[in-house]
Amino acid sequence: MRSLPAAWRLLPALLTGWAVAGVVIAAPDAALAVAGIGAVITGGLAIAARRVPVLVLAAIAGGVGVLVALSVALAAPARVPTALAEAAAEGRSAELLVVVTGRTVEGRFDGRVDGAPVLVFGEGAGPAIGATVSLRGDLEATAAGDDVAFLVFPRDGVEVVAEPPPLLAWAHGIRSSFLDLSRGLPAPGGELLPGLAIGDTTRVPESLDAAMKASSLSHLTAVSGANCAIVVGAALALAALGGASRSVRIGVAVVALLGFVVLVTPEPSVLRAAVMAGLALGAVALGRPSLGVPVLAAATIVLLVADPWLSRSYGFALSVLATAGLLLLAGPLAAALARVLPGGLAAVLSVPLAAQLAVQPVILMLDPSLALYGVPANLLAAPAAPVATVVGLLACLVGAVLPPVGVALAWIAWLPSSWIAAVATLFAGLPGARGIWLVGIAGVALLVVVEVAILVAVLGSGRARGAARAACVVALVAYAATAVGGAAVTRLTRPGDWQYAMCDVGQGDATLVRSGGAVALVDVGPDPALLRSCLDALGVARLDLVVLSHFDLDHVGGAEAVLGRADRVLTGPTDGEADESLLTAFRAGGAVVDSARRGDRGMLGALAWEVLWPPPRGPDPGNDASVALRWTCGAESRCLTAVMLGDLGAEPQARLAGGAVLRGVDVVKVSHHGSADQSPGLYERVDAAVALIGVGADNTYGHPTEALLGILAATGTEPLRTDEDGLVLLAPAERPGEVDVWTER
């Protein structure tokens, strides 16, 4: 191991630490035993290394593994306080004081309760980071390896009982004022700008978010090493202009770096970049050179020891791999590409190519497809990204002190931000933007083999290079044939007699029902572009009935796609001006709008529908007032029956099960995307053959939960999930009681 190049000597320690963390956090009770065994082995290696120097790095790796295991052993008890664990196990609510530790996204935010990391599912804008809130909520314990220990579902809202400390309050004010400023800029550039400048994507609509991912540009909205380098470089330069000594310059840079981390919030990628920057500054202070790879390895080890649960964070893994790709591959790829391209173009092209090669296997675990236009999209977006980031950050900081100057800077940053949004939208809309690939570990392994072949073909020499190039040509031809053939097979195998279709609209619901020439749509998902794509793919131009089960964004956000295309709209109870405004828009488009109440009935072609919930004097608007429907065969002799549950919680589900005839149903549309708030008795009574679950691939709610999947397994119901299956079509089988299932993936 001593023969390893200096830049690689921390690699064994890094891999050992990551592996130990990934395994031990899933079994924290064994962490102390693992640390003890590791200490004995490491001690033996250290003694042996005196005679066999090659074992030095092995001893260091063992020591890192011991530190990680000890960190888990020390942190695990505090993560699961007895009182919270008992409340979760007994299914009772608890009064909680939560210190907010993360920004609010769609109502949910991270926090800590007596040292336990929790994810709170609130509503609205949410409290500021650092605030303390009081709530009564239901708790659900997560798996030991999750980054949060409990999910918290408030019953009566969230009350702020203590404001954030001054520094965190300052940062919250700066972020809030910048978000307000961005609302005055035209979309989509104004929506994207906070993400590019400070990593805040709360204003990015799902359609633009999907386009950024499809064009492999989503990394631009993740604060990274480039952002930290800009902040540190600017601080050093300003201190140098003031004639400060080296130690003062470094101190100023450290303070600026810490302030930046507080401003953008300590996400995994931010922590990785900040620790790397801190280590680099430490090397400068000591007058020693710092190499990128050792600094990356050291920073990653420090963070894994401090928080072993980062080992299962996709964001952390992507950040580390992207940085490694840039450090290791960008230079060699630029030199190789310079043989056939102008030097400047080769250098620019090598950066996204290196990062893409490094992170794609992990991205494949989240989304089993390939962004085929990722490199050209990054090539076009690259010149605009630093301008939007730097000027946007200046607008954020200056705007809080000198609003007119901040507005002017924001308009300047809006131009490159709009360009990036346009590039993302363009490439995401091109044919074949998402290439098919194998799902699961086999797909990841195959991709790694292909990437190694590409690197050998580009960077290798001799016979190996020739063989790799030949293999790449064969792989390219095979992939093209598979992709073209797969698209044809998809069109040919899609059942023409489908009765139910669950569209893949991300974290939301949009379910089509068809009988003869009549079509109904139950909920419209969160994003009009995704819904429009599904309707176009299925050839649905007109809707006889649209049902809005309730008015949460993930159920009505895509309404724009069907305005003017619906004959009748059936809705749950409204709650305010925004809901009424949406219904007014439907009426303006020619639809008849009615409020749904239990007992309402109608026909869709030969299918009969009936409203099962809400009752006439039902609950307040929201999840528990969702419209629940039953579909029966009516005059149709060959059909599938179904129950659709909106987002009903366990209590209304139980009431529904006790008062409605639900036995013998073929299909159940699972409530609330598979949350844990379910009534096992209802699913047992329904006893469906298949369950439809509308859920996003990158949702942070843990949907569908293990609790829901366990309920379905107990009843013998097959779950079909849009995050894994894509578009799902159901048709009646030839044999009664069976369902023909077609999935996009």
C-alpha positions, 0 to 999 in steps of 0.5 A: 500500500505504500506504493500507492501514489500520495494522492491516493493514500487516504482512499483505503481509509475513505472506503473503509469508513464509508462501508462501516458507516453504511452497515453499522447505522442499520444495526446501531446496537452492534456498533460498540462491538464492531468498534471493539473488534476493529480496535483489536484488528487495527492494533494488530495491524499497527504493531505489524506495520513496524516490520511490514510498512505496507500495512500502515495504510491498512492500520489507518483505514482500520482506525477510521472504521473504529472511529465511525463505529464509535460515532454510531455507538455514541450517537444512536441512543440520543437519536431514539429517546425512549419517550418518542419511541414508546409514543410511536410504538403505541400509536399515540400523539405527543406534545413536542418542542422541535428545534428547526434545523432545515428549510421548509419544502412543501410544508415539511421541515427537518428538526430535532426533538431532545436530540432526535432528528425528525421530519415534520409534515406541516403546512404552508411556509413553515418556521425559520431555521433555528426557531423552536416550535411547539406541536402535538403530533403523531410519530412514526419511527423510521428504519435505523439507517434513515437520516431522520429517526421519526416522522412527525405529523402535526394534528393542530398546526405548528406554533413558534415559541422561540425565534432563531438565534441572531445569526440564523435570524439574519440568514433567514431574513436574507433568504426571505428577502431574496425569494421575495425579490425573485418573485418580481422577475419573469418566470422561469428565470426568476423561479430558478435564480434562488436555486442557482445563487443560494441553492433554494429551489422552493420556487422551482416548479415541478415541470422545470425541476423535471426539465433540469433533471432530464437535461442533467442540469440539476447540479447547478442548483446544488451549492458546491465547491465552486460556490465556496471557492468563489466566496473564499476567493473573494474574501481573500482578495478583499482582505489582501486589498486591505493589506492584511497579513496571511493569518488575517486573510485566512481568518477573514476567509474562514468567517466568510465561509462559515457565514456562507454555510449558514446562509445557504443552510448546511446541506450534505453538498454544502458541508462537503464543499465547506470542509474541503475549503476549510482543510485547504485554508488550513494547509495554506496557513501551515504553508503546505501545498494541498492536493485536491484528491487528499483534501476530498478524501480527508473531508469525506472521512471527517464528515463520515466520522461526525455524521455516519448517517451521511453514508446513505445520503444520495446528495452526499454521495453525488457531491463526493463523486462529482468532485472526484470525477472533476479532480481525476478525470477532467484533466485527462479527458480535456487532454484527450479531447484536445487531440480532435477539438480546439483546446478551449472547447475540449476543456469546457466539454471535459468538465460536465463529461467527467462529472456525468461519468462519475455520478451517473451510476448513483443517479441510475439508482434514483431514476433508471434512465439516462440523460442522453443530452446531458453533456451538450446541455451542460456545454451550453449552460456552463458559461451562464452558470457562474454569472447567475451564481455570482451576481445572484449571490451579490443580489441576495446580500446587497438587496437586504441592505440596498434594495434598489441595487439588489433589484438591479443585480437580480435583473442582471442575474435573471438573464443567465438564469433564464438562459439555463432554464431555456436550455433545460426546457429545450433538451428535456423536450427533444425526442429521446431525452431520457434513454432507457436502461436496466433497473436495479443493481444489474443496471448499475453494474452494466453502466459501470462496465460501459463507463470503464470501457469508454474511459479506456477507449479515450484515455488508454493505449495499445491493444486495450484501447483498441479493444475498448473502442470496438466494445464501445461501438458494439455497445452503442449499436446494441443500445440504439437498437434496443432503444428504438425497438423498446419504443416500438414495443412500448407502443405495440404492447400498450393495451388498447382496452385499458380501463384505468391509467395512473399517470407518472406525474411525480409526487402526486395523483392523476388517475384516468378512468375510461369506458367506451369513449368516455374518460374521467380524470381523478386529480390532476397532479402537481404539474401541468406539463407532466399531466399533459404529456400523459394525456397526449401519450394516451390520446386523451383530448377531452374529459367527460369528468374531472374529480378534484379530491381536495385542493392540495398542490399535488392534486390540483397543481396540474389543472392548467393542462385540462382547463377548457377540456373538461365537461364536468368538474366534481370537487371536494370542499374548498378552503379560500380564494385560491380554490374558488379561483381555480373553479372559476377558471374551470367554469370559464372553460365551459365546465359545470362545477359541482361539490361532491357529497356522499351518495352522489352517483353518475355514469361514465360510459357503461361504468357507474361511479358513486361518491363514498366520502365526504359526508354532508357535514364532513370534516374541514377542507383538507386530506380528511375531506377528500372525495373518495369514489367507488367504480362499479360495472353498471351496464358493463359486463367485462370491467374492473371495479375500483375504490379511490381514496384521495388522501384520506387518513386512517380515521375517515378510512375506518369510518368509510370501511364501516359504512360502505359496501366495499368487498370484491374490488379489483383496484384500490387507489392508495390514499396519500401516496402510501403514507403510514396514516392508513386503516388496515381494516379498510384494505382488508375489507377492500381486498383488491388485486392491485393497488395504485400508488402515485409517488415521486421517485425523489420524494423525501416523505418516505412514500410509500411507507413500509407500514403501507406496503406491509398492509398490502402484502398482508391482503395479497394486494400487488402494489404498482408505483409510479416511481418504479413503474412509470405510467401504469395501465390496467385492463380487465383480463379474459378470466373474471377476477384477474387484472391485466397490468401494463407498466411503462418500465 
